Amino acid sequence: MSLHEYRVDLSLLSADERTSLLSRLEELTYNGVHWKDNFQSCVFFIEDGDNIDNLKIPSACRLTRLS
């Protein structure tokens, strides 16, 4: 199994948007989120072949693929 690592910046989200996204990330990613930068961003993993669009990450977030 191959995993892809992503980092997402949550700093521009409202409290409701943040809660909704974190719920999806906890449910749909390989092992939930790992917090960075004073809880303004987090890292998560998805399996190769999974569609990142299924996570419905808001456009206000900066998403970066790390590996």
C-alpha positions in Angstrom: 0.0 0.0 0.0 1.3 3.4 -1.0 0.4 6.5 1.0 0.5 10.2 -0.1 1.2 12.8 2.5 -0.6 16.2 2.4 -0.5 19.4 4.5 -3.5 21.7 4.7 -3.6 25.2 6.1 -6.8 25.8 8.1 -6.1 29.3 9.2 -8.6 31.1 6.9 -11.5 28.8 7.7 -14.5 29.8 9.9 -15.0 27.7 13.0 -17.9 25.8 11.4 -15.9 25.1 8.2 -12.9 24.0 10.2 -15.0 21.6 12.3 -16.6 20.1 9.2 -13.3 19.6 7.4 -11.6 18.1 10.4 -14.5 15.6 10.8 -14.1 14.5 7.2 -10.3 14.2 7.5 -10.6 12.1 10.7 -13.1 9.8 9.0 -11.7 9.5 5.5 -7.9 9.7 5.8 -5.6 6.8 6.6 -4.8 7.8 10.2 -6.5 11.1 10.9 -4.7 14.4 11.3 -1.4 15.3 12.8 -1.3 19.0 14.0 1.4 21.5 13.0 2.0 25.3 13.6 -0.1 26.0 16.7 -3.1 24.1 15.3 -3.3 26.3 12.1 -2.3 23.4 9.8 -2.3 19.6 9.8 -0.8 16.7 7.9 -2.7 13.7 6.8 -2.2 10.6 4.6 -4.4 9.1 1.9 -4.0 5.8 0.1 -2.7 5.8 -3.5 -5.7 5.7 -5.7 -8.0 7.6 -3.3 -9.4 10.8 -4.8 -8.4 13.9 -2.8 -11.6 15.6 -4.1 -13.7 13.3 -1.9 -12.4 15.2 1.2 -14.1 18.4 -0.1 -11.3 20.7 1.1 -12.5 24.3 0.9 -10.8 26.6 -1.6 -9.7 28.9 1.2 -7.3 26.1 2.4 -3.8 25.8 1.0 -3.3 22.2 0.2 0.2 20.9 -0.4 1.2 17.3 -1.4 4.4 16.5 0.6 5.0 12.9 -0.8 
